[in-house]
Amino acid sequence: MSDDNDSGGIIGTIISVLILAAIWPYLLALLGIYIANMVVLAMLTWIAENWILTISFIAGILAIYCIFKYKLISKAWKYVFAKAQPNAIEVRLNDLPGSTERKFIPSTNLYCYWCTKKLGIKAWEKDSKYYCQSCQEKLQKPNVPSHSR
Ligand SMILES: [Zn+2]
């Protein structure tokens, strides 16, 4: 008789442990919901009491977020530099004689007009003739009066 009682007690214990194992996530979730509810209520009461501080804090966070998100500082610097740069470039281009009529050709299937070398990435065009980088430099030398002046 005592054996039957023991085995029944063991089975009851196992069943109760299994039920506990099955429902513990729900118990934990209920506890979590309760704690979250308490935290939200506490936050709401704090915000209601210190709403000016809260609004200024949120505005500060939003301002920092906007600065980082849209890179306002770098954009402001780029704007300043873009305003400062074009004048310097214009002066330089006008200083070089004939440099505006030569344009850079990003083509690879052409040959140099002077040395008949196959043109690579660096090719130049003048009067619808194509030159390599070195011949372009030779061409440009007579135009630049560096020794005469
Ligand atoms: Zn050449």
Backbone and ligand atoms as CSV (ligand in chain L), in Angstrom:
chain,resi,resn,atom,element,x,y,z
A,1,MET,N,N,0.837,-1.212,0.000
A,1,MET,CA,C,0.000,0.000,0.000
A,1,MET,C,C,0.864,1.252,0.000
A,2,SER,N,N,1.922,1.191,0.823
A,2,SER,CA,C,2.806,2.350,0.889
A,2,SER,C,C,3.517,2.558,-0.444
A,3,ASP,N,N,3.827,1.469,-1.165
A,3,ASP,CA,C,4.463,1.584,-2.481
A,3,ASP,C,C,3.568,2.334,-3.457
A,4,ASP,N,N,2.233,1.960,-3.460
A,4,ASP,CA,C,1.274,2.631,-4.355
A,4,ASP,C,C,1.188,4.122,-4.042
A,5,ASN,N,N,1.125,4.438,-2.755
A,5,ASN,CA,C,1.052,5.849,-2.363
A,5,ASN,C,C,2.274,6.624,-2.851
A,6,ASP,N,N,3.460,6.010,-2.691
A,6,ASP,CA,C,4.701,6.669,-3.112
A,6,ASP,C,C,4.709,6.940,-4.625
A,7,SER,N,N,4.336,5.887,-5.383
A,7,SER,CA,C,4.360,6.047,-6.844
A,7,SER,C,C,3.335,7.110,-7.270
A,8,GLY,N,N,2.123,7.107,-6.589
A,8,GLY,CA,C,1.114,8.126,-6.909
A,8,GLY,C,C,1.641,9.513,-6.605
A,9,GLY,N,N,2.354,9.652,-5.477
A,9,GLY,CA,C,2.929,10.956,-5.122
A,9,GLY,C,C,3.967,11.385,-6.136
A,10,ILE,N,N,4.785,10.435,-6.589
A,10,ILE,CA,C,5.819,10.767,-7.587
A,10,ILE,C,C,5.168,11.216,-8.897
A,11,ILE,N,N,4.115,10.453,-9.310
A,11,ILE,CA,C,3.419,10.800,-10.568
A,11,ILE,C,C,2.796,12.192,-10.449
A,12,GLY,N,N,2.177,12.466,-9.268
A,12,GLY,CA,C,1.573,13.792,-9.059
A,12,GLY,C,C,2.624,14.885,-9.144
A,13,THR,N,N,3.774,14.635,-8.528
A,13,THR,CA,C,4.858,15.628,-8.577
A,13,THR,C,C,5.304,15.866,-10.019
A,14,ILE,N,N,5.474,14.752,-10.783
A,14,ILE,CA,C,5.930,14.868,-12.179
A,14,ILE,C,C,4.918,15.677,-12.983
A,15,ILE,N,N,3.583,15.370,-12.748
A,15,ILE,CA,C,2.540,16.078,-13.516
A,15,ILE,C,C,2.560,17.569,-13.177
A,16,SER,N,N,2.695,17.862,-11.876
A,16,SER,CA,C,2.694,19.279,-11.497
A,16,SER,C,C,3.916,19.990,-12.071
A,17,VAL,N,N,5.073,19.313,-12.078
A,17,VAL,CA,C,6.296,19.907,-12.670
A,17,VAL,C,C,6.082,20.148,-14.162
A,18,LEU,N,N,5.456,19.165,-14.862
A,18,LEU,CA,C,5.208,19.300,-16.300
A,18,LEU,C,C,4.268,20.484,-16.563
A,19,ILE,N,N,3.202,20.603,-15.732
A,19,ILE,CA,C,2.268,21.722,-15.917
A,19,ILE,C,C,2.989,23.045,-15.705
A,20,LEU,N,N,3.825,23.091,-14.658
A,20,LEU,CA,C,4.596,24.309,-14.382
A,20,LEU,C,C,5.523,24.625,-15.559
A,21,ALA,N,N,6.189,23.574,-16.104
A,21,ALA,CA,C,7.082,23.765,-17.241
A,21,ALA,C,C,6.311,24.272,-18.454
A,22,ALA,N,N,5.035,23.837,-18.576
A,22,ALA,CA,C,4.245,24.259,-19.737
A,22,ALA,C,C,3.773,25.698,-19.592
A,23,ILE,N,N,3.449,26.132,-18.368
A,23,ILE,CA,C,2.839,27.469,-18.238
A,23,ILE,C,C,3.817,28.543,-17.767
A,24,TRP,N,N,5.089,28.182,-17.460
A,24,TRP,CA,C,5.974,29.226,-16.887
A,24,TRP,C,C,6.251,30.377,-17.849
A,25,PRO,N,N,6.327,30.148,-19.182
A,25,PRO,CA,C,6.551,31.318,-20.051
A,25,PRO,C,C,5.404,32.318,-19.970
A,26,TYR,N,N,4.161,31.784,-19.801
A,26,TYR,CA,C,3.014,32.701,-19.712
A,26,TYR,C,C,3.043,33.485,-18.413
A,27,LEU,N,N,3.434,32.784,-17.324
A,27,LEU,CA,C,3.574,33.466,-16.043
A,27,LEU,C,C,4.625,34.567,-16.140
A,28,LEU,N,N,5.749,34.237,-16.793
A,28,LEU,CA,C,6.836,35.215,-16.962
A,28,LEU,C,C,6.361,36.400,-17.795
A,29,ALA,N,N,5.579,36.085,-18.849
A,29,ALA,CA,C,5.068,37.156,-19.715
A,29,ALA,C,C,4.123,38.064,-18.946
A,30,LEU,N,N,3.253,37.452,-18.122
A,30,LEU,CA,C,2.331,38.245,-17.301
A,30,LEU,C,C,3.104,39.159,-16.364
A,31,LEU,N,N,4.160,38.614,-15.737
A,31,LEU,CA,C,4.995,39.407,-14.833
A,31,LEU,C,C,5.642,40.558,-15.605
A,32,GLY,N,N,6.140,40.259,-16.817
A,32,GLY,CA,C,6.770,41.293,-17.651
A,32,GLY,C,C,5.789,42.389,-17.997
A,33,ILE,N,N,4.565,42.001,-18.381
A,33,ILE,CA,C,3.546,42.994,-18.740
A,33,ILE,C,C,3.234,43.880,-17.541
A,34,TYR,N,N,3.164,43.255,-16.355
A,34,TYR,CA,C,2.860,43.992,-15.128
A,34,TYR,C,C,3.961,45.015,-14.840
A,35,ILE,N,N,5.238,44.566,-14.958
A,35,ILE,CA,C,6.364,45.467,-14.684
A,35,ILE,C,C,6.381,46.612,-15.709
A,36,ALA,N,N,6.149,46.266,-16.999
A,36,ALA,CA,C,6.153,47.296,-18.051
A,36,ALA,C,C,5.050,48.309,-17.794
A,37,ASN,N,N,3.888,47.828,-17.375
A,37,ASN,CA,C,2.770,48.715,-17.073
A,37,ASN,C,C,3.144,49.688,-15.959
A,38,MET,N,N,3.798,49.148,-14.901
A,38,MET,CA,C,4.223,49.992,-13.781
A,38,MET,C,C,5.216,51.044,-14.258
A,39,VAL,N,N,6.179,50.613,-15.111
A,39,VAL,CA,C,7.214,51.536,-15.586
A,39,VAL,C,C,6.583,52.643,-16.423
A,40,VAL,N,N,5.662,52.265,-17.319
A,40,VAL,CA,C,5.017,53.263,-18.179
A,40,VAL,C,C,4.218,54.252,-17.340
A,41,LEU,N,N,3.503,53.730,-16.338
A,41,LEU,CA,C,2.720,54.609,-15.473
A,41,LEU,C,C,3.635,55.593,-14.736
A,42,ALA,N,N,4.776,55.077,-14.233
A,42,ALA,CA,C,5.716,55.931,-13.524
A,42,ALA,C,C,6.275,57.004,-14.461
A,43,MET,N,N,6.604,56.599,-15.714
A,43,MET,CA,C,7.134,57.553,-16.687
A,43,MET,C,C,6.102,58.630,-17.008
A,44,LEU,N,N,4.836,58.198,-17.188
A,44,LEU,CA,C,3.776,59.153,-17.534
A,44,LEU,C,C,3.576,60.167,-16.419
A,45,THR,N,N,3.599,59.688,-15.161
A,45,THR,CA,C,3.427,60.624,-14.036
A,45,THR,C,C,4.611,61.583,-13.978
A,46,TRP,N,N,5.832,61.069,-14.236
A,46,TRP,CA,C,7.032,61.929,-14.199
A,46,TRP,C,C,6.946,62.980,-15.304
A,47,ILE,N,N,6.496,62.516,-16.522
A,47,ILE,CA,C,6.389,63.461,-17.646
A,47,ILE,C,C,5.335,64.524,-17.336
A,48,ALA,N,N,4.225,64.101,-16.748
A,48,ALA,CA,C,3.167,65.057,-16.408
A,48,ALA,C,C,3.679,66.083,-15.412
A,49,GLU,N,N,4.572,65.655,-14.515
A,49,GLU,CA,C,5.093,66.589,-13.515
A,49,GLU,C,C,6.178,67.487,-14.109
A,50,ASN,N,N,7.021,66.953,-15.033
A,50,ASN,CA,C,8.152,67.717,-15.576
A,50,ASN,C,C,8.037,67.833,-17.102
A,51,TRP,N,N,6.899,68.332,-17.593
A,51,TRP,CA,C,6.668,68.296,-19.047
A,51,TRP,C,C,7.567,69.280,-19.798
A,52,ILE,N,N,7.943,70.405,-19.170
A,52,ILE,CA,C,8.824,71.357,-19.860
A,52,ILE,C,C,10.193,70.720,-20.096
A,53,LEU,N,N,10.715,70.073,-19.032
A,53,LEU,CA,C,12.015,69.406,-19.132
A,53,LEU,C,C,11.962,68.308,-20.194
A,54,THR,N,N,10.852,67.541,-20.199
A,54,THR,CA,C,10.719,66.441,-21.149
A,54,THR,C,C,10.709,66.959,-22.584
A,55,ILE,N,N,9.933,68.016,-22.825
A,55,ILE,CA,C,9.819,68.539,-24.197
A,55,ILE,C,C,11.172,69.073,-24.667
A,56,SER,N,N,11.886,69.795,-23.774
A,56,SER,CA,C,13.190,70.328,-24.180
A,56,SER,C,C,14.184,69.196,-24.413
A,57,PHE,N,N,14.102,68.149,-23.618
A,57,PHE,CA,C,14.985,66.987,-23.789
A,57,PHE,C,C,14.729,66.314,-25.130
A,58,ILE,N,N,13.437,66.099,-25.469
A,58,ILE,CA,C,13.087,65.458,-26.743
A,58,ILE,C,C,13.532,66.341,-27.912
A,59,ALA,N,N,13.352,67.658,-27.759
A,59,ALA,CA,C,13.774,68.567,-28.837
A,59,ALA,C,C,15.279,68.505,-29.043
A,60,GLY,N,N,16.040,68.425,-27.941
A,60,GLY,CA,C,17.491,68.312,-28.058
A,60,GLY,C,C,17.900,67.042,-28.760
A,61,ILE,N,N,17.254,65.929,-28.397
A,61,ILE,CA,C,17.578,64.645,-29.037
A,61,ILE,C,C,17.239,64.712,-30.515
A,62,LEU,N,N,16.094,65.311,-30.860
A,62,LEU,CA,C,15.688,65.432,-32.263
A,62,LEU,C,C,16.693,66.267,-33.044
A,63,ALA,N,N,17.183,67.361,-32.434
A,63,ALA,CA,C,18.147,68.224,-33.111
A,63,ALA,C,C,19.430,67.460,-33.389
A,64,ILE,N,N,19.925,66.710,-32.373
A,64,ILE,CA,C,21.161,65.935,-32.561
A,64,ILE,C,C,20.932,64.875,-33.637
A,65,TYR,N,N,19.754,64.223,-33.604
A,65,TYR,CA,C,19.443,63.187,-34.600
A,65,TYR,C,C,19.432,63.780,-36.015
A,66,CYS,N,N,18.824,64.951,-36.163
A,66,CYS,CA,C,18.755,65.583,-37.482
A,66,CYS,C,C,20.151,65.945,-37.979
A,67,ILE,N,N,21.006,66.450,-37.059
A,67,ILE,CA,C,22.357,66.831,-37.470
A,67,ILE,C,C,23.110,65.620,-37.982
A,68,PHE,N,N,22.958,64.471,-37.300
A,68,PHE,CA,C,23.687,63.279,-37.726
A,68,PHE,C,C,23.038,62.642,-38.943
A,69,LYS,N,N,21.720,62.666,-39.007
A,69,LYS,CA,C,21.007,61.989,-40.105
A,69,LYS,C,C,21.249,62.701,-41.443
A,70,TYR,N,N,21.135,64.011,-41.449
A,70,TYR,CA,C,21.259,64.745,-42.709
A,70,TYR,C,C,22.625,65.388,-42.868
A,71,LYS,N,N,23.565,65.090,-41.925
A,71,LYS,CA,C,24.944,65.591,-41.992
A,71,LYS,C,C,24.955,67.093,-42.250
A,72,LEU,N,N,24.224,67.798,-41.405
A,72,LEU,CA,C,24.040,69.233,-41.628
A,72,LEU,C,C,25.360,69.990,-41.525
A,73,ILE,N,N,26.258,69.538,-40.616
A,73,ILE,CA,C,27.522,70.269,-40.433
A,73,ILE,C,C,28.373,70.161,-41.691
A,74,SER,N,N,28.508,68.910,-42.224
A,74,SER,CA,C,29.331,68.722,-43.421
A,74,SER,C,C,28.694,69.426,-44.613
A,75,LYS,N,N,27.347,69.436,-44.671
A,75,LYS,CA,C,26.670,70.131,-45.774
A,75,LYS,C,C,26.935,71.625,-45.702
A,76,ALA,N,N,26.926,72.166,-44.491
A,76,ALA,CA,C,27.213,73.593,-44.331
A,76,ALA,C,C,28.637,73.899,-44.780
A,77,TRP,N,N,29.595,73.020,-44.400
A,77,TRP,CA,C,30.983,73.227,-44.817
A,77,TRP,C,C,31.109,73.135,-46.334
A,78,LYS,N,N,30.432,72.117,-46.938
A,78,LYS,CA,C,30.483,71.965,-48.399
A,78,LYS,C,C,29.924,73.209,-49.077
A,79,TYR,N,N,28.833,73.752,-48.510
A,79,TYR,CA,C,28.239,74.956,-49.088
A,79,TYR,C,C,29.232,76.109,-49.041
A,80,VAL,N,N,29.916,76.241,-47.897
A,80,VAL,CA,C,30.892,77.323,-47.748
A,80,VAL,C,C,32.021,77.149,-48.761
A,81,PHE,N,N,32.551,75.906,-48.892
A,81,PHE,CA,C,33.661,75.657,-49.810
A,81,PHE,C,C,33.223,75.835,-51.257
A,82,ALA,N,N,31.983,75.387,-51.595
A,82,ALA,CA,C,31.478,75.549,-52.961
A,82,ALA,C,C,31.360,77.018,-53.318
A,83,LYS,N,N,31.021,77.852,-52.330
A,83,LYS,CA,C,30.939,79.287,-52.587
A,83,LYS,C,C,32.328,79.872,-52.779
A,84,ALA,N,N,33.334,79.305,-52.111
A,84,ALA,CA,C,34.677,79.877,-52.147
A,84,ALA,C,C,35.462,79.411,-53.370
A,85,GLN,N,N,35.167,78.175,-53.900
A,85,GLN,CA,C,36.053,77.571,-54.886
A,85,GLN,C,C,35.935,78.087,-56.325
A,86,PRO,N,N,34.746,78.250,-56.927
A,86,PRO,CA,C,34.668,78.496,-58.373
A,86,PRO,C,C,35.548,79.632,-58.867
A,87,ASN,N,N,35.722,80.695,-58.096
A,87,ASN,CA,C,36.550,81.816,-58.534
A,87,ASN,C,C,37.988,81.358,-58.791
A,88,ALA,N,N,38.551,80.595,-57.876
A,88,ALA,CA,C,39.929,80.130,-58.015
A,88,ALA,C,C,40.077,79.272,-59.263
A,89,ILE,N,N,39.127,78.369,-59.550
A,89,ILE,CA,C,39.202,77.487,-60.717
A,89,ILE,C,C,39.128,78.311,-61.994
A,90,GLU,N,N,38.254,79.280,-62.054
A,90,GLU,CA,C,38.119,80.113,-63.259
A,90,GLU,C,C,39.424,80.835,-63.568
A,91,VAL,N,N,40.057,81.388,-62.553
A,91,VAL,CA,C,41.313,82.112,-62.755
A,91,VAL,C,C,42.367,81.173,-63.301
A,92,ARG,N,N,42.455,79.938,-62.763
A,92,ARG,CA,C,43.464,78.984,-63.195
A,92,ARG,C,C,43.240,78.583,-64.652
A,93,LEU,N,N,41.975,78.302,-65.029
A,93,LEU,CA,C,41.697,77.890,-66.413
A,93,LEU,C,C,42.034,79.008,-67.396
A,94,ASN,N,N,41.755,80.228,-67.016
A,94,ASN,CA,C,42.053,81.341,-67.913
A,94,ASN,C,C,43.552,81.595,-68.023
A,95,ASP,N,N,44.318,81.255,-66.993
A,95,ASP,CA,C,45.758,81.448,-67.018
A,95,ASP,C,C,46.433,80.525,-68.017
A,96,LEU,N,N,45.916,79.275,-68.177
A,96,LEU,CA,C,46.530,78.324,-69.102
A,96,LEU,C,C,46.033,78.596,-70.514
A,97,PRO,N,N,46.948,78.862,-71.483
A,97,PRO,CA,C,46.514,79.135,-72.864
A,97,PRO,C,C,46.125,77.853,-73.598
A,98,GLY,N,N,44.960,77.861,-74.195
A,98,GLY,CA,C,44.520,76.744,-75.020
A,98,GLY,C,C,44.119,75.517,-74.233
A,99,SER,N,N,44.055,75.614,-72.934
A,99,SER,CA,C,43.717,74.429,-72.157
A,99,SER,C,C,42.228,74.131,-72.211
A,100,THR,N,N,41.412,75.130,-72.534
A,100,THR,CA,C,39.967,74.902,-72.559
A,100,THR,C,C,39.548,74.145,-73.819
A,101,GLU,N,N,40.329,74.261,-74.935
A,101,GLU,CA,C,39.932,73.567,-76.161
A,101,GLU,C,C,40.353,72.103,-76.157
A,102,ARG,N,N,41.339,71.743,-75.325
A,102,ARG,CA,C,41.715,70.336,-75.180
A,102,ARG,C,C,40.834,69.706,-74.127
A,103,LYS,N,N,40.196,68.636,-74.509
A,103,LYS,CA,C,39.361,67.964,-73.514
A,103,LYS,C,C,39.806,66.527,-73.343
A,104,PHE,N,N,39.508,65.998,-72.189
A,104,PHE,CA,C,39.923,64.646,-71.830
A,104,PHE,C,C,38.984,63.629,-72.457
A,105,ILE,N,N,39.544,62.589,-73.134
A,105,ILE,CA,C,38.749,61.561,-73.805
A,105,ILE,C,C,38.885,60.257,-73.031
A,106,PRO,N,N,37.847,59.785,-72.406
A,106,PRO,CA,C,37.938,58.527,-71.662
A,106,PRO,C,C,37.693,57.305,-72.545
A,107,SER,N,N,38.370,57.223,-73.708
A,107,SER,CA,C,38.162,56.114,-74.628
A,107,SER,C,C,39.433,55.275,-74.714
A,108,THR,N,N,39.315,53.999,-75.102
A,108,THR,CA,C,40.476,53.102,-75.152
A,108,THR,C,C,40.754,52.601,-76.569
A,109,ASN,N,N,39.847,52.820,-77.528
A,109,ASN,CA,C,39.993,52.238,-78.859
A,109,ASN,C,C,40.582,53.237,-79.859
A,110,LEU,N,N,41.473,54.132,-79.399
A,110,LEU,CA,C,42.037,55.160,-80.263
A,110,LEU,C,C,43.556,55.069,-80.258
A,111,TYR,N,N,44.205,55.707,-81.305
A,111,TYR,CA,C,45.670,55.686,-81.406
A,111,TYR,C,C,46.166,57.118,-81.461
A,112,CYS,N,N,47.359,57.321,-80.889
A,112,CYS,CA,C,47.919,58.668,-80.816
A,112,CYS,C,C,48.229,59.178,-82.229
A,113,TYR,N,N,47.941,60.430,-82.515
A,113,TYR,CA,C,48.157,61.033,-83.835
A,113,TYR,C,C,49.645,61.189,-84.123
A,114,TRP,N,N,50.468,61.365,-83.115
A,114,TRP,CA,C,51.909,61.580,-83.291
A,114,TRP,C,C,52.711,60.288,-83.236
A,115,CYS,N,N,52.595,59.553,-82.145
A,115,CYS,CA,C,53.478,58.386,-81.968
A,115,CYS,C,C,52.754,57.076,-82.274
A,116,THR,N,N,51.484,57.134,-82.725
A,116,THR,CA,C,50.654,55.972,-83.100
A,116,THR,C,C,50.624,54.904,-82.007
A,117,LYS,N,N,50.851,55.354,-80.782
A,117,LYS,CA,C,50.709,54.435,-79.652
A,117,LYS,C,C,49.215,54.261,-79.364
A,118,LYS,N,N,48.857,53.037,-78.969
A,118,LYS,CA,C,47.452,52.806,-78.617
A,118,LYS,C,C,47.136,53.595,-77.344
A,119,LEU,N,N,46.043,54.307,-77.424
A,119,LEU,CA,C,45.710,55.190,-76.314
A,119,LEU,C,C,45.048,54.405,-75.196
A,120,GLY,N,N,45.494,54.674,-73.996
A,120,GLY,CA,C,44.916,54.000,-72.836
A,120,GLY,C,C,43.805,54.824,-72.236
A,121,ILE,N,N,43.802,54.819,-70.940
A,121,ILE,CA,C,42.745,55.573,-70.245
A,121,ILE,C,C,42.988,57.066,-70.407
A,122,LYS,N,N,44.295,57.471,-70.424
A,122,LYS,CA,C,44.605,58.885,-70.513
A,122,LYS,C,C,44.812,59.268,-71.979
A,123,ALA,N,N,43.776,59.808,-72.619
A,123,ALA,CA,C,43.861,60.256,-73.994
A,123,ALA,C,C,43.334,61.682,-74.076
A,124,TRP,N,N,43.899,62.454,-75.044
A,124,TRP,CA,C,43.512,63.848,-75.147
A,124,TRP,C,C,43.145,64.162,-76.598
A,125,GLU,N,N,42.252,65.114,-76.772
A,125,GLU,CA,C,41.799,65.481,-78.107
A,125,GLU,C,C,42.047,66.957,-78.360
A,126,LYS,N,N,42.603,67.252,-79.575
A,126,LYS,CA,C,42.731,68.658,-79.984
A,126,LYS,C,C,42.517,68.718,-81.494
A,127,ASP,N,N,41.642,69.579,-81.961
A,127,ASP,CA,C,41.282,69.710,-83.375
A,127,ASP,C,C,40.895,68.343,-83.961
A,128,SER,N,N,40.079,67.593,-83.263
A,128,SER,CA,C,39.592,66.251,-83.617
A,128,SER,C,C,40.734,65.280,-83.917
A,129,LYS,N,N,41.917,65.518,-83.318
A,129,LYS,CA,C,43.014,64.549,-83.353
A,129,LYS,C,C,43.301,64.105,-81.926
A,130,TYR,N,N,43.699,62.825,-81.800
A,130,TYR,CA,C,43.860,62.271,-80.448
A,130,TYR,C,C,45.330,62.078,-80.128
A,131,TYR,N,N,45.699,62.370,-78.914
A,131,TYR,CA,C,47.095,62.283,-78.479
A,131,TYR,C,C,47.168,61.523,-77.165
A,132,CYS,N,N,48.349,60.887,-76.959
A,132,CYS,CA,C,48.563,60.230,-75.674
A,132,CYS,C,C,48.996,61.277,-74.646
A,133,GLN,N,N,49.195,60.809,-73.434
A,133,GLN,CA,C,49.503,61.743,-72.344
A,133,GLN,C,C,50.816,62.467,-72.601
A,134,SER,N,N,51.894,61.733,-73.028
A,134,SER,CA,C,53.212,62.354,-73.188
A,134,SER,C,C,53.197,63.326,-74.369
A,135,CYS,N,N,52.550,62.931,-75.501
A,135,CYS,CA,C,52.482,63.829,-76.653
A,135,CYS,C,C,51.634,65.056,-76.325
A,136,GLN,N,N,50.641,64.861,-75.525
A,136,GLN,CA,C,49.819,66.000,-75.110
A,136,GLN,C,C,50.652,66.986,-74.326
A,137,GLU,N,N,51.553,66.445,-73.454
A,137,GLU,CA,C,52.429,67.325,-72.684
A,137,GLU,C,C,53.401,68.044,-73.601
A,138,LYS,N,N,53.950,67.311,-74.641
A,138,LYS,CA,C,54.867,67.947,-75.618
A,138,LYS,C,C,54.141,69.039,-76.390
A,139,LEU,N,N,52.895,68.764,-76.752
A,139,LEU,CA,C,52.101,69.759,-77.484
A,139,LEU,C,C,51.864,71.002,-76.649
A,140,GLN,N,N,51.631,70.791,-75.400
A,140,GLN,CA,C,51.273,71.915,-74.534
A,140,GLN,C,C,52.472,72.795,-74.242
A,141,LYS,N,N,53.713,72.216,-74.281
A,141,LYS,CA,C,54.911,72.976,-73.906
A,141,LYS,C,C,55.103,74.244,-74.740
A,142,PRO,N,N,55.052,74.182,-76.114
A,142,PRO,CA,C,55.273,75.421,-76.890
A,142,PRO,C,C,54.237,76.497,-76.594
A,143,ASN,N,N,53.039,76.075,-76.193
A,143,ASN,CA,C,51.984,77.048,-75.930
A,143,ASN,C,C,52.200,77.798,-74.624
A,144,VAL,N,N,52.918,77.158,-73.711
A,144,VAL,CA,C,53.124,77.789,-72.409
A,144,VAL,C,C,54.439,78.562,-72.447
A,145,PRO,N,N,54.421,79.853,-72.446
A,145,PRO,CA,C,55.672,80.629,-72.512
A,145,PRO,C,C,56.302,80.776,-71.120
A,146,SER,N,N,56.917,79.659,-70.673
A,146,SER,CA,C,57.463,79.675,-69.321
A,146,SER,C,C,58.874,80.269,-69.305
A,147,HIS,N,N,59.691,80.070,-70.427
A,147,HIS,CA,C,61.076,80.555,-70.445
A,147,HIS,C,C,61.181,81.955,-71.040
A,148,SER,N,N,60.270,82.271,-71.976
A,148,SER,CA,C,60.407,83.555,-72.682
A,148,SER,C,C,60.093,84.720,-71.739
A,149,ARG,N,N,59.159,84.502,-70.774
A,149,ARG,CA,C,58.815,85.615,-69.889
A,149,ARG,C,C,59.576,85.552,-68.583
L,1,ZN,ZN,ZN,51.681,59.942,-78.550
